[in-house]
Amino acid sequence: MINGDISKIKSNRLISSYIKKELNGKFINDAIQITYNKLDKDLEKIYKIFEKLNIQPVAENNANVEIMRINDEKEKFVTFSKKAKQIRNNNCDVEDFESFIGVVSKTLIGRQLYPLQLLSAYHLAFSQNACNFSVPGTGKTSVIYGAYAYLNSLSKESRKYVNKIVVIGPLSSFAPWENEYKECFNKKINSKRLTGIDLKEKKFFLETDTDIELILISYQGIINCKESMIKYLKRNRVMVILDEAHKIKNTDNGIIANTVLSLAFYANSRAVLTGTPLPNGYEDLYNLFKFIWPEKEVLGFHSYQLKDMTKQKLDNRIEKLIDNISPYYMRIKKTDLENMPEPIEIEPVMVKMDTIQRHIYDSLESKTVEEYLKNGKSSVLKRLRSAKLIRLMQVASNPGLLIKPIREEFIEYNSEYDFDITSMGLVNEITNYANNNIPNKFIETENIVRDIIKKSQKVIIWCTFVDNIKGLSKYLKDVGIENKVLYGGIPVNNGADEIEGSRENIISDFHKVDSEFSVIIANPHAVGESISLHKVCHNAIYFERSFNATHFLQSRDRIHRYGLNKNDEIKYYYLITEGSIDEIIHKKLWEKKQRMEEIIEKYPIPLFDNANDDFGDEEIRMLVKKYVERTSKY
């Protein structure tokens, strides 16, 4: 209750409206009654109003005690934040840091953390709650286990003590978390995957005491068992990890984000892991730090202000934002790693189209360019972005991929594909090609693969289209090259039952010295993140690519990661169909790659802006330009 001369407050319509709407306040005669939600935050807002109106408040005894407690907590958090920032800047208490290293070294008997990993783990152990924005391939999982090892070694009476981990992440991250634990601690972890089981079983497990140390659950999977997870967190001393945490960036009341954020209050320790904290803008930071410190406003800005900063690239508030969050996150870049080998970029293999493929491609390209020039981008750009450029990408690799949209268009009368081929002659040409021809890219891929496996080496082949993964796999098997495939349709083990041919089994078999296959064909969209192949595979072939730079960089990191030797040769091979959209994709991806890597190295929190967009106006203009250049020669 606020009593006294409140005339200044009542006369200010904006502030009086704010008190009513934001603070649930009621004006009763010469007093203001406020039903508070969170006392410390509401008091802070009230005092800001007093300061703005130059009002000197006098607190009564009971209120004064509460205000003193709140101010004391604020001072403690300021002191804590200063120390966390000192640790981040490698200005540690030497004795305490050495003690931490001693505990971690004795516990992580299978893994020796490098200096920056130790510093990051120490920062998390001290803070209990922190973000790790290190780039892919720098060992974020090992950092978490380092911090966990220390917190788990503390007395059970310590408020920092934890003895269980919950990882919320993509399905592809489950096996790496289990495998990394075994490599770090030299023992298998007792884990449970809460996927592939019915809701009743999931809830029963969470509401029953078990000796399970690690729980793995997906972002989608957490939605329908939130209350059961909260009960689990209340009963146990749990470190909650958000892996690939950019998936909760939605600040517009997204169900996944809201569900995950509601768990934060009940975790003993919280960690956020993502190498791309700002895929869209500064607003993407909002939920990440809200999860880390749900009762603190560490950002210092509202989400709408962060969105405004994204639009205003030179906004002077950005520097303040970065400074505000600096105590609460760590980040390791690739250039911070010692003894990382420089990857070898093999000169792209220019693949010539055969006569039939050339005619099919030219026919579709001319129609696409003609429609664009005739109608202008306003009416056809959306369609070009979805169907037409994808068709050109498919034909550049394998015209047989058009059989499916032809069937949809002509047999099932489904216009979803917007295939728009009016020439039955061209349809017959595509059909005959699919039945009788082997794409030249298949043959060139075979040649590269044979050279690699002759040296007793392994290789991963990246494809954009699933039907090309299947077709290339069959072709290689037909010519005697055993291989396995990884894409969205390949199942993930749920932990209860071992699924034959699962992603985990394929990756595990690939790592074996006596593996029956040395080739994996994969889709970067499905498995471009969370898997590590660098210990056994140093070659990657890009059969085809899209304009998406994020998928490209993530796929490269599967074989170029911390743990390599300085003398290891990491090789990237590229197949580019001559005189096709492949050339534009290669050029644009390389430009985006260089720009993104420059941003990663230059800025403390990299904002990629549109560097990873699939395609837009510029790409279409390049397509038109290339088409004109090529056809003008005829």
KOLVO-961655 format. One record per residue (C-alpha): x negated, y, z negated. Coordinates in steps of 0.2 Angstrom, whole numbers, plus 5000, padded with zeros to 4 digits. Each point is the difference from the previous one (the first is absolute). Layout:
XYZ/...
END
This chain:
500050005000/499350175005/500750144989/499750195000/500050145013/500349905016/500650155011/498450005011/500449815004/501850025003/499850165011/498849905012/501249905011/498649895007/499349954983/501749984992/500549895015/498449904998/500349974981/501849935004/499549895015/498249944996/500150004980/501849964998/500250164990/501550084993/500250184995/501050014984/500350184994/498250064996/499249835001/499449885013/500349814996/498949885010/500249825000/498349945004/499549855011/498150004996/499650124986/498250045005/500450045018/501650104996/499150104987/498650045012/501350065012/500950114987/498350084995/499750045018/501650095001/499650104984/498350045007/500850065017/501250124990/498650054988/501049934985/499149954984/500849854993/500049954981/500249824997/500949944984/499149874989/500749845007/499850075018/498250064996/499449834994/500649925017/499250145010/498449984991/500049815003/500450045019/498650125001/498849884991/500449875013/499750125014/498350054993/499549824998/500549965018/499050155006/498549934991/500349835007/500250075018/498350094998/499149844995/500949905014/499450135012/498249994993/500049825002/500650025018/498650125003/498849874993/499750104984/500349864988/499649964982/498449895003/500249894985/501949975003/499749975019/498649874996/501149914987/501449995014/498749935012/499549874988/501749944997/500449995019/498449925004/500349864987/501849985006/499950025019/498749865001/500449975019/499950175006/498750144997/500850175003/499050145009/499850164991/501550105007/501149854997/499450004982/500450184998/501749985007/500449864989/499350104985/501150145005/501649895000/499549914984/499850174991/501650085008/501149845000/500950095014/499250055016/500150005019/498749925012/499950085017/498549915006/499949955018/500449825006/498549884998/499350094984/500649874987/501450084991/500649834994/498449974991/500150174992/501749954993/499349844993/498550094993/501250124990/501149864995/498649894994/499550144988/501850044994/500349824997/498449994989/500750134988/500849954984/501849965001/500450144988/499250135012/501450105010/498949975016/500049814998/500849915015/500149815004/501149995015/500150085018/501550035011/499550045018/501350085011/499549995018/500249935017/500149815002/498350005009/499250064984/500549864989/498649875005/498650144999/500550044982/499949824995/498449965010/499250164994/500349954982/499249835002/498550085008/499850134986/500349894985/499549835007/501649924996/501749985007/501450124994/501649944993/501250105012/501850005006/500650075016/501850074999/500449975018/500949875009/501149954984/501850054996/500450144989/500649894986/498349924999/499150165001/501050084986/499849844989/498150015002/499950184996/501149984984/499049854994/498350004991/498749915010/498149995001/500050085018/498650135001/500450075017/501750035008/500150055018/501550085008/500450105015/500850175001/501649935007/500049864987/499950124985/501750085004/501249874995/499149954984/499550174992/500949984984/499249834997/498350075004/500250144988/500449874986/498449915005/499050164999/500750044983/499649824993/498250005007/498450115001/500050025019/498950095013/501250045015/499150025017/500850085015/499049935015/500250095017/500950134989/500450125014/501649895002/500850104986/499750175007/501850035004/500550154989/501850005006/500749884987/499449845010/500649844991/498249935000/499250154993/501350034987/499949824994/498150004999/500050174991/501249934987/498849874995/498650124996/500650054982/499849824994/498349965007/498450004988/498950055015/500450055018/499050015015/500450065018/499049935015/500050075017/498750055013/501350125009/500850104986/500650135012/500749925016/501350145002/499550144989/499650074982/501849954995/499449825001/499050034984/501650044990/500549824996/498349934998/499650124986/501749994993/499749814998/498350034992/500650134987/501949995000/500150124985/498750135006/500150125014/498249985006/500350065018/500650174994/501150025015/501849945005/500249885015/500850145011/498450114996/498949855006/501049995016/499750185003/498149984997/500049875014/500750125012/498950144995/498249925003/499150154992/501150024985/498950054986/501149894988/499249855008/498350034991/501050024983/500949845003/498449905004/499350074984/501549964990/500049815004/498149985000/499949934983/501249865004/499349915016/498449935007/499549985018/498649905008/499650035019/499149895012/498550115000/499949984981/499649825002/498149955001/499449875013/501650005010/499549955018/500550115014/501249915011/499649975018/501250065013/499849885015/500350095017/501849985005/500449865012/501050085015/501249875006/500650015018/501949965003/500449875014/501050065015/501749954992/499750084983/499450165009/501650015010/501149974984/499050134990/500050135014/501949985003/500450024981/498850144998/500650105015/501849994994/499550054983/499050155006/501450055013/501350004986/499050114989/499650125013/501850015006/500950014983/498750094989/499549944983/501550064991/501249875007/498849855003/498650024987/500949894987/500349865012/498250015007/499349994982/501049844997/500249895015/499150065015/498350034994/500149834990/500449925017/498550075008/498949944985/500849835003/499749995018/498250064998/499649844990/501349885006/501550035012/500749844994/500650094984/501350095010/501049835002/500950034983/500650185004/500549945018/501049864992/500950124988/500350135014/500649885014/500649844992/500750054983/500550185006/499250084985/499450185004/499050014983/498349995010/500450145012/499049895012/500750105015/499449895015/501150025015/499049895012/500449824999/498449975010/498950074986/501049894988/499649855010/498250055001/499950014981/500849834998/498949925012/498550084992/500549934983/500249835007/498549985011/498650134995/498750014985/499750184995/498250065004/499950064982/500349824994/498549945010/498950144995/500449974981/499649825003/498250045007/499750124985/500649874987/498949865008/498550114998/500450034982/500349824995/498549945009/499050094987/501049914986/500950174996/501850034996/501250145008/501650084997/501050065016/501250144997/501650015011/501550124999/501349895007/500549844991/500449915017/498250045005/499449924984/501049845004/499550005018/498250034997/499949874987/500849875011/498850055014/498449984989/500649844994/500349945017/498250045005/499449914984/499850144988/500949974983/500850154992/501350054987/501250155001/500550134987/501550115002/501650054991/500849845004/498749894991/500649964982/499250054984/499949884986/501250044986/498849924987/501249864995/499949905016/498549995012/500650045017/499149915014/499350125013/500250154988/499050165002/499049964984/499649825006/499550075017/498850134993/499349874987/499749875013/499150145011/498850034986/499549824999/498349965007/500749845008/501650095006/500849925015/500250175008/499050155003/501350125007/501450094993/501350105010/500950134990/501150155001/499350164990/501850054996/500349844990/498349964993/498950165003/499950034981/499649914984/499149855008/498149995001/499049895012/498350084999/499249864991/500249885015/500550115015/498950145008/500950015017/501650085005/500850005017/501350135005/501149915013/501250155000/500450154989/501450134997/499750184997/500149984981/498350054993/500549944982/500249825006/498450015010/499050064985/500749884988/499749855012/498250055002/499850004981/500449814999/498249965005/499150164995/500150014981/498950014984/499149834998/499150005017/498150005001/499150145008/499449885014/501749935004/500650045018/501850055001/500650015018/501650075007/500549955018/501450095010/500949945015/500750145011/501049975016/499350125013/501250135007/501349984986/500650074984/498749904991/498750145005/501150144992/500249894985/498249974998/499550195002/501450064988/499649874987/498250045000/500450194998/501249964986/498749884992/498750135000/501250144994/500649894986/498349944994/499450195000/501550044989/499649854989/498350064997/500350194999/501550014988/500349944983/501849955004/500149975019/501550065009/500149915016/501550115007/500449925017/498449915003/500849834999/501650035010/500449875013/500250125015/500750165004/500050145013/498150005003/499949825003/501450015013/499250155009/498449895001/501049865007/500750125014/498250075003/499249835002/501449945011/499850165012/498149985000/500249815005/501450025013/499250155008/498549895006/501249895010/
END
